[in-house]
Amino acid sequence: MERVRVLAGHLTADCLDINEPSISRISTNAASSQGNTVDARYHARTGINSRGDYEKMYKRSIQDPAGFWQEQAQAFTWQRKWEQKHMDFNFDRWKGEIGIEFFKGGTTNMSYNCLDRNVKEGRGSQICFLWEGNDVGTDRRMTYQQVLDETCRVANWLKQEGVRKGDCVAIYMPLVCELPIAMLACARIGALHSVVFGGFSAEALASRIEGCRSKVLVTATGGARGKKPIELKKIADAAMDISKKNGFQVKSVLLYEHPAMPKSKVSSQQGRDVWYHEVIPKQSSSCAVEWLDAEAPLFLLYTSGSTGKPKGVVHTTGGYMVMAAVSTKYVFDLQPGDVYWCTADCGWITGHTYLTYGPLLNGATSVVYEGVPTHPDPSRIWQIVEKYKVRQLYTAPTLIRTLESHGDEFVTRHNRSSLKILGTVGEPINPRAWEWFYKVGGEGRCPIVDTWWQTETGGILITPLPGAWALKPGSATLPFFGVHPVLVDDKGREIDGSGEGILCMKTAWPSTIRTIYGDHKRMEETYFSTFNGYYFTGDGSRRDDQGFYWITGRVDDVINVSGHRVGTAEVESALQSHEQVIEAAVVGYDHNIKGQGIYAYVGLHEGVERSAQLKKELKALVRREIGAFAAPDVLHWAPGLPKTRSGKIMRRVLRKIATKEESQLGDTSTLADPSVVDKLLETRGQ
Ligand code: PRX
């Protein structure tokens, strides 16, 4: 099914996205593919300081990936070494099942490598997490030894609750240290964690709990982001009620009391809910690690696709560990003891790989900030940079645009001399925001690593290496070691040299998605059937004559809102669940701050009044079904939707109407009823 949708939607003549740039391509694409060149000087401690240094290592990584990756893996503790022929993959469906294997035969443990190894190497008293709360003045620091001890306590509690190797634990937490600790505790005993972002609704949480049958939920009374406390426990309770109705019962809940939401304000259920501060301190601070096969699953993380329900992307222990560590080291030139800050939440893949695992595997000090970047004012980010003397700052274009909109003074009032490297992820960065981040945020001295990757790739695949080559604002530049990208045309033929096409990967890297939890076939269909023999990223890209990649945005029905993936099908399905709605279609449109906003066309049953109140209700419905971040920015009453004779919605037309580009609708002769377009133009803005 997935395959059909992608092909039908984007690669056939009807709406060929690569020829007809969709509005998802934000102003990045307005820049010429040559762009401005910015030569930010930086001397990397990794020793990769020129394109020549890179080419040498890159060539080796492509010619002998098995040899390259095993060399990298040696930096870690393995209980048993991998076999000589440790790496294998099949991206060709005709040859059999899609499969990827790295470090076959080896056994290791992520929690051991993140914590015990650092303590053994003398970093026990070094700060592991520098936690900063939402309110100025609330902070906390934890050393590697303290994080190890606490991880063991939580791991012991999980064991006591019957969690075993291969079981799945759902985590629904604010960004407090206990969140990455819960992840590390699962990893220690071989349980899979499934972190659900705190912004997801009860419905979304329930479907994720049921999806992986988590008997245990780790959650909190609430959280603090900005002015309003978040009532996490209330949402978690509602989610568990929904699951119960669906026949699945969570057995135990570990409940962390967040200062913003005191115990007295939440209800807890006897026999199911236990207080973190009561049970965890009683546990032993030592817990032997479970040595796991390199290919044993480490976690699953749900992400939105172009069709159906979100998918539980599965990453495994060995390959993911090595990719997380090596990419963090080279991309951020991260060394033990560096104070590094990734502003992502652990609810997303960036928080997994580059807030938790990557920095800890490299013995760094990871800043963990719970609040919103503009609270109490837009200088907060820079105030934290100054307070902790942050060396690497990794964030998202949407945040950069927000900060830029508030003016330079909020930035310049803080000392940023500690900053050496800036990073961005999540969506194409428009050159203007890039330049502002570079000149104002980084005082014109810090290279910006514009890192392209996905939940499914586990780690960064296309990125600059700091100081190794001159940058071009808006380009993620070159593939990381061991990564072999190709651009293909709509027939799946590889494009040589400079050109534009669909971004695919020709070979496996260690943290390639292994499967979709419980549905391997879906993973094969989603990523390996659009173009047989390649991993299909869902993104379009250009490659310039220097070999630099310029990501142009999604070519499927996924919208990137503030760097968060939202599936159009999910929003449509939420809207359609309203009894007065007959049909709905959702597209993305250019949004100054969010990159893309959500534009929803909604058709109502005969006789239903198109009221402002109903619009409010529908937005609230999406918030309830998915989460606030997925609520439509614009609701457009649609007397009908532009459909082809076969009933397929012509989204290209909807995108053009959304952006007031109706003069460029293109060929609409295949529409079953072309008059629908005029009717839609009439109702725009109503
Ligand atoms: O469209 C690409 C965009 O984000 C998508 C992946 O989203 P997600 O799995 O949520 O992971 C986000 C964090 C890794 C991609 O398919 N994307 C990510 N990074 C970039 C980007 N688009 C352009 N430039 C980037 N640097």
Boltz pocket constraint, residues with backbone or C-beta under 6 A from the ligand:
constraints:
  - pocket:
      binder: B
      contacts: [[A, 303], [A, 349], [A, 350], [A, 424], [A, 425], [A, 426], [A, 427], [A, 428], [A, 429], [A, 450], [A, 451], [A, 452], [A, 453], [A, 454], [A, 455], [A, 456], [A, 462], [A, 476], [A, 537], [A, 538], [A, 539], [A, 551], [A, 553], [A, 554], [A, 560], [A, 563], [A, 564], [A, 565]]
      max_distance: 6.0
